[in-house]
Amino acid sequence: MTIAIRALTHLDPADLRRVITGYTSPAKYAVTRVETDDHAAITLQLVQFDAPYVKTYDHLDDETVQRYVGLLPAGFCWGAYDADRLVGVAIAEPWVWNRSLWVWDFHVVDTHRGRGIGHRLMEALADQGRAADLRIIVCETQNTNVPAIRFYRRVGFTLDSVDLSYYTNDDFPAGEMALFMKRLLA
C-alpha cells in the first residue's frame, strides 16, 4: 500500500500518542567536557549499552497537544498516512526572526520504519522551508538516541551543538544531553 504524505490539518491526540511513543537505542554518545584558560572542548564518543536503552515519551499532555494544534495553520506540520491511519508525523514551527524551522516532534511508528517514510516527511519539511525562504532546519534529540542521530545524518543534518543542561541541571555527565542537529536549506 502507498503511504501518503499530507499537510496536517487536524490532530487527534490519540493518534499523536500512538505515533510519538519513544525509542530504543543500542548505544549512546558519551559526552566529555574539558575547560582550561586556553582551551575548551566538548567531545562525543559512541559507547555501546550492555542492554538496549528504552526511552518512553510522556510529554504529550493536553497543553502540548493544543500547542501543536496551534501550529497547524502555519503549514509546517506533516503526516504520513497508511490509508487513513497516521503512521508518521513532523511537527515544526518557523521562526521568522532567524529564518529557521524548528522541528518539535518527528516520528514514524515502529511497524513502518525503514520504508523511506521519515525521509519523505523530512523532504516535505525542507521543501516547505525553502518555499518560505527559511535557511535552516533544526532538530533536537538526545545523546542516547543513536537511531535518530543516524537518521538525521542520512537526510543531510550535521551536529551543530550540545547542551549539557537542556533537560535538567543533572544531565551532565551521565544523563541525557540535548544534541542540536541542523540542515542548511539555502
Buried (B, 14 or more C-beta within 10 A) or exposed (E): EEBEBEEBEEBEBEBBEBBBBEBBBEBBBBBEEEEEEEEEEBEBEEEEBEEEBEBEEEEBEEEBBEEBBEBBEEBBBBBBBBEEEBBBBBBBBBEEEEBBBBBBBBBBBEEBBEBEBBBBBBBBBBEBBBEBEBBBBBBBBBBBBBBBBEBBEEBBBEBEEBBBEBEEEEBBEEBBBBBBBBBEBE
